[in-house]
Amino acid sequence: MVNILKKLNNFLKKGDNMSQKSYDNSPTLYLIPTPIGNMDDITLRAIKTIEQVDFLLTEDTRVTGLLLNHLNIKKHMIANHKFNEEKNRNLVLEALKEGKNIGLVSDRGTPVISDPGYEIAAFVIKEGYNVIALPGATALIPALICSGLEPMPFLYYGFLNNKATQRDKELKELSELKNTFIIYEAPHRLEKTLIAMMEILGNRKISISREISKKYEEIYRGTIEEIIPLIKDVKGEIVIVVEGNKNKKEFSSDNILEKIELLIEDGSKPMDAIKIVAKEFNIPKSEVYNLYHK
């Protein structure tokens, strides 16, 4: 009988964790978006929540400190980044047990989205406490809706791998996707990434947004080939929106090889013919190259 009661109690606890009543005045972890550039983008609710929580977990206390100074708010801050997030879990749990409310912010934008916050949020949920996410600033949605590309459905991928071989593997997986997809990229890697995309995805339509909401915001729209010469020495935070695989042309290996041979007969060099055919059929140059040399 005791064992049955224990099992029932554990089941009820598990059931409690599966359902959250967000505004029942229980201790809560708040995920609070902050401006990605323009300070006016912070919401009134975010300001009120920052004022009301007992302390803030911040990706960088110096960056958040600038925001708090701008808002004329004084708040105790604890650094929370990828190197100490796991260690901070127990600190957060003890605070929640004491009935405290905690705010979590990243340097810019929405926590958890390519920023710290996931480890602690998942842990707090597992422990049965409320996690409430506030709507607010994020770079991927403005980049998507002003890209001129189909907005629905879309996939947010985040940052590609730093290593070229792993990056190319990820791009090959994305190459079959019919949906528009979104990538974040660092400026010093942008050109190499676009060249790799050209090779693996083909000459797709893309949009590149940089410094969203800031004074020097810029948006580039066109094919990868058209945009590569335009992005030399660009700086700032960058979002790439990429057209999905729209290759609807009916073709076979024989079609491709025949087209290449015709171009070569007309005087084109093999590599030039391969580039032309890849662009015409909107398929990666590497695929045409491999087919031709087989």
N, C-alpha and C positions, 0 to 999 in steps of 0.2 A: 504493500500500500504506500509506504514511504517513497519507494522508487517511482511509482506511478505519479505521485504528487510532484516529485522533483522534475520528472519529464514534462508534466503539464505546465509547471512554473517556467521551465526553460522555453517551452513552446510559446507561452504567452509573452515572455520577454522578447523572443525573436519576432513575434507578431508586432510588438510595439515598435521595434526598429524598422519594420517595413512600412509603417504609416507615420507621417509627420504632420502634426497640426502646427503650422509655422508660427502662429501668433497667439500662443497660449501662455505667454509671459514666462516661459521656462528659459533657463540659461541657454544662450545661442551664440554660435559663431556666425558672424556676418561677413560675406564676401563682397567687398565694396570696390566698384570700378572707380578709377581716377582718370583725369584728363590725359589724352595721349599727346597733347600739344597745347591747345588753347585752354587756358585755365577756366574760361567761362563754360566749358562743357561739363563741369561737375554738376550733378543734380542737387536740388534742395534736399532731397531725402538722404543722399550720401553725406552731405554736410551735417544734417541732423543726427545721422547714425554715428558718424565719427565723434560728434560731441557727446553722445550718450553712452558709448561703450566704455568699459573700464580701462582697456588699453588696446593698443594697435600692434599687430604683427606686420612688419614692413620688410619689403625686399631689400631696401637700402634706406636706413634712417635719415641719411643726408638728403636724399631725393624727396622723401615724404616730408621731411622737415621744411623744405621750401614750400610745399603745398600748404602745410599747416600754418606757416607764417603768412602766406597769402590770404588764408581764410581767418587769420587771427584766432587760431585755436591752439591751446596747449594740451598735449596729451602724451602720456607715457608710451614710449615705443620700444619694441623688442625686435631686433633683426631676425628675419626669417627668410632664408634663401636655400638653394638646393643642397648646400653643404651642411646645414644644421636643422633642416625642416623635420627630419625624423626625430632628432633629439628634443625638439620643441613640443612634441606631441604630449608628453607627460605634463609639461608645464601648463599646456592648454587644458588638459583633462582636470588637473587639480583646480584650476580657476573655475571651470564649469561646475565642478562639484561644490565649490564655495558659493555658487549662485551668480557668478560674474558673467557679463557679456563681453565678447571679444570681437574686434574688427580685424580683418585681414585685407591688406592692400598690396599690390605690386607697384613697381615704379611708375608704370603707365598702363592704362587700359584695365581690362578685366582679369582678376586673378584666375589662376588655373589654366587659362588659354595661353599656352607657350610661356607660362610664368609660374612661379611657386604658388602653392596652395593646395594642390591635389592630395599630397600625403596627409596633411592635417585634416582636410575636409573629409576624406574617406575614413580616417581614424575616428573622428568625432561622430560621424554617422554610425559607424560600427558600435561605438560606445553608447548609442541611443540618445544622443543630444541633437538638438536642432541645428541645421545649417541652412541659412537663408542667403540667397544670392540676389543682390540688387541689380536692376537693369542699369546700363550705362555705357560709357565709351569703350569702344573696341575698334581696332584698325581694319579688321577683315570685312565688316559689313559696308562701311563707306567705300572701300576699294571695290567691292563687288558691284554695288548698285550704280556706281558711276563709270564702270568699266566699258559699258556698251555691249557686254557679252551676256548670253542667256543666264539669268540669275538663279533659275530653278530647274532641276535640282543642282546643288553644288556640294563639293567636298572641301572642307578645310583640312589641309595637310600639315601646316606649320613649317618648321625649318627642315630642309633636306640635310642629310648627313654631311659632315665636313669632308669626309674622305671621298675622293672622286669615284672609286670603284663602287662604294656603297651608294653614293648619290645616283650614279648611273643605273644601278639595280632598282632603286626606288622609282626613278623616272620611267624605266621600262614597265614597271607594274602600273604606273599611272597612265601610261600611253594608251592602254586599252579602254580607259574610262570614258564613257559617253558624257559624263557630267562635266560642267565647268569646275575647275579646282583652284584652290588658293594656296600660295606658298609665301612664307616670310623669308627674306634673304638679307644678308649683310652686304653693304655696298662694295667691300673689297672682293667679294666672291661673285658679284652680280654678272659680270661679263662672261666668266667661265661657265656659270650656270646656264646662261642663255645659249651659249655655244653648244653645251651638252644637250640642252632641250631641242635645239635645231637638229642635231644629229639623231636624237632618239625619238622625238615626237613628230618631227617634220615641221614645216614652216607654218605653224599655227598662228591664229590671232591671239594676241595677249594685251593686257593692260598692266602698266607699272605705275603705282602710286607711291610717291615719296613725301615724307614730312606732312602727313595728313593732318589737317586742321591748323597747321602752322603758317607763318607768314610766307614761307618759300615753298609751299605745297606745289607739286608738279604732277601731272598725269600724262603718261605716254601711251598712245593707243595705235595699234597696227599689227603687222606680222612680226614674228621674231626677227626675221631678216631685216626688216625696215627699222626696227628699234635698236638693234645692237650698236650701230654707229652713233646713236643719239645719247647713249648712257655712259659715255666716257667720263670718268672722274665724278660721277654723281655721289652725293653724300646723304646721310640721314637714314631714317628707318624706312624700309622698302617692303611693299606688298606686291606680289605678282599674281594676277588673275589670268588663268590659262583656259582657252577654249577646249572643250571636250573633243573626243575623237569623232569628227564629223565625216569620216571617209565613207561616202555612200556610193562611190563609183564602182561599177562592176568591172573587175579585171581579173586576169589570170596570170600565171607566170609567163605563159606564152605571149600575152599582150605586152608585158613589160619588156621581155627580151627582144621582141620584134621591134618595139619602139626604140630601144637602145641601138639596135643594129641599123635601123633607118637613119638615126641621127649620126652614127659613125660614118655611114656611107656618104652622108651629106657633108662630111668634113669635121664633125665634132670629135674631140678626144674622148676616150672611154669615160674618164672621170667627169668630164663636163656633161656627157650624155646621161650618166647616172644621176647627176644633180638635177638636170632638167626633168627627167622622168619622175624622180622622187617628189619634186615640187608639183608636177602636173597631177599625179595620183594622190598627193597629200599623204605620203607614207615616208617613214624614216629612211634617210639616205643609206644607212648601214644595211637595212634589209635589201634594198635594191642592189647594193654593192655585193652582198653575199650571194644573192640569187644569180647575178651576172657571172661571178667567178666560179660558181658551182657548175 
